[in-house]
Every structure is written in structure tokens, then in C-alpha cells.
């Protein structure tokens, strides 16, 4: 079990490497999304993004939905992919439970040893309304993968949409 719950980032050539350690929840997903989407929008070219889950003890549905969104953004912008690499047994089970194994590229792959990882800025200011929108989009992305996911998250999506509308 990992003691620090965090997401690290490193770059090599035209690829971005992410490492999720510990218990990965929505609170870590917000800064990841903001930082990574900013990086993606400033780059002219990305080969791929690799998300290493070899030290991941747990992932919540917001984080998993964010992975789907990252894959879609990468592919639409660069025709590149998000590769989930080295998932732990629990991470693999969670990905399969959401049918993400059909949508994402999942494989065993060593991470280059010369990558210098740094932690995402976890203090990025994100309004409550923006957080709600991020959670909603993440769950809509998950829902798009299967009818089972759509049923699973329908009530949550309805609640989040109402919260956004009421603000």
C-alpha cells in the first residue's frame, strides 16, 4: 500500500508520463485535469501519454472518467493515445468493471528510468461549480462506454446537472 496519494508527471521526447500512486479520487483528478489540459493545449505535438498505475491502490469513477476524457482529447487533437500501463490487479479490475479495457489501450511497459517526475500543483483554484462540471463530464464519458455504466450513473448525472443549473 502506498502512503502518499498523488499523481506525478514527467516528459520524455514527445510523450508525457503520469504515475498515479495510492488512492486516486476526484480531489486529485481536478488538478490533474487542469494542468494536463493546459499542457496539451500548448503543445504542437504529442506522441502519447502513458498513465502508470503500478502503484495505484484505488481509483474512483471521476478519475476513471477523466482517463476516458484524456483519451478523447488526445485522439481528437493529435491522433495520439492514452496508454494505461502496468495496472495493479485492483486497478485492472476497476478498469474492466467500467468497460474501459475495451476503450483504452492497457499494457505492461517499463517506464524509462531517466524521466524526472514532479507532482502536479494540487493547489490550483477550481470553483465549486467547475468541480461539479468536471465530475459530470467524467461520468458522462464513463456512461458513454456501456449501457450498464449509463444506468449506473444516471441518477448522479441528473443530480449534478440540477446543481449546475441551480447555480
Number of C-alpha atoms within 10 A of each C-alpha: 9 11 9 10 16 21 26 18 20 16 16 11 7 12 15 20 21 25 23 23 22 20 19 21 17 19 13 19 25 22 19 24 18 16 16 15 14 11 11 17 12 8 10 9 14 17 15 19 20 24 23 26 24 18 18 25 20 18 20 13 19 24 23 24 25 23 23 21 20 20 21 18 18 20 14 11 14 16 14 18 20 24 20 24 21 21 22 16 13 14 19 18 13 19 21 12 12 20 17 20 15 11 12 17 14 20 12 12 12 9 15 9 6 9 13 12 14 13 13 19 14 15 8 12 11 12 9 11 14 13 15 16 16 21 23 22 18 24 27 21 21 27 21 13 17 14 10 14 18 17 11 15 16 14 11 15 19 11 12 20 14 11 13 14 9 7 7
